[in-house]
Structures are given as structure tokens and as C-alpha cells.
Amino acid sequence: MAKPFVISIMAEDRVGIVADVSTAIRNLGGNLADMSQTVLRGHFTMILIASFPEEVIRDTVRAALRAV
């Protein structure tokens, strides 16, 4: 059974950030269900809902996203 996570990301805006986040989620077997993104004065914010396999834990998701 898939386990849903609500994820919030804030960083300086840069080219490829959405692709990097999406790839990190996919590499963990995740499925991106919904997302909202905004750029304000050079800062990127994203809130998303993604589901992961049961064996994927919060710390694994956090580490994968911090790496990108």
C-alpha cells in the first residue's frame, strides 16, 4: 500500500529544480499526485503530495530531496 507524504520545499530558484525534485521522488519509487509552486523574488517554493512504497521512510525522502 502506498504511503502519502506532504512535502514542502524552499530554496533559491535555479534552472532544473522541478526536474531534480521529480527525479528524486521517482528514484524512491514515488508517485507525484499534486503540487503547487511559486517563485518570489528569486526564491522557489513548492508544496506537493507524493506517495511512496511502505518501506520508504521519512528520513530517506528527506535525504534524497536535500541532496538535490
NORWOCOR-V421902 format. One record per pair of residues at least 12 apart in sequence whose C-alpha atoms are under 10 Angstrom apart, sorted by the first residue. I is the first residue (numbers start at 1). J is the second residue. Records with the same first field share a line. If there is no record, write none. Layout:
I = J + J
This chain:
1 = 51 + 52 + 53 + 54 + 55
2 = 29 + 30 + 31 + 50 + 51 + 52 + 53 + 54 + 55 + 56
3 = 30 + 50 + 51 + 52 + 53 + 54 + 55 + 56 + 57
4 = 30 + 31 + 32 + 33 + 49 + 50 + 51 + 52 + 53 + 54
5 = 30 + 32 + 33 + 48 + 49 + 50 + 51 + 52 + 57 + 58 + 61
6 = 34 + 35 + 47 + 48 + 49 + 50 + 51
7 = 35 + 46 + 47 + 48 + 49 + 50 + 61 + 62 + 65
8 = 35 + 36 + 37 + 45 + 46 + 47 + 48 + 49
9 = 21 + 37 + 44 + 45 + 46 + 47 + 48 + 65 + 66
10 = 37 + 38 + 39 + 43 + 44 + 45 + 46 + 47
11 = 39 + 42 + 43 + 44 + 45 + 46
12 = 39 + 40 + 41 + 42 + 43 + 44 + 45
13 = 38 + 39 + 40 + 41 + 42 + 43 + 44 + 45
14 = 42 + 43 + 44
16 = 68
17 = 44 + 68
18 = 37 + 44 + 46 + 68
19 = 68
20 = 65 + 67 + 68
21 = 46 + 64 + 65 + 66 + 67 + 68
22 = 50 + 65
23 = 64 + 65 + 68
24 = 61 + 63 + 64 + 65 + 66 + 67 + 68
25 = 50 + 51 + 52 + 61 + 64 + 65
26 = 50 + 52
27 = 64
28 = 51 + 52 + 53 + 55 + 56 + 60 + 61 + 64
29 = 51 + 52 + 53 + 56
30 = 50 + 51 + 52 + 53 + 56 + 61
31 = 49 + 50 + 51 + 52 + 53
32 = 48 + 49 + 50 + 51 + 52
33 = 48 + 49 + 50 + 51
34 = 47 + 48 + 49 + 50
35 = 47 + 48 + 49 + 50
36 = 48 + 49
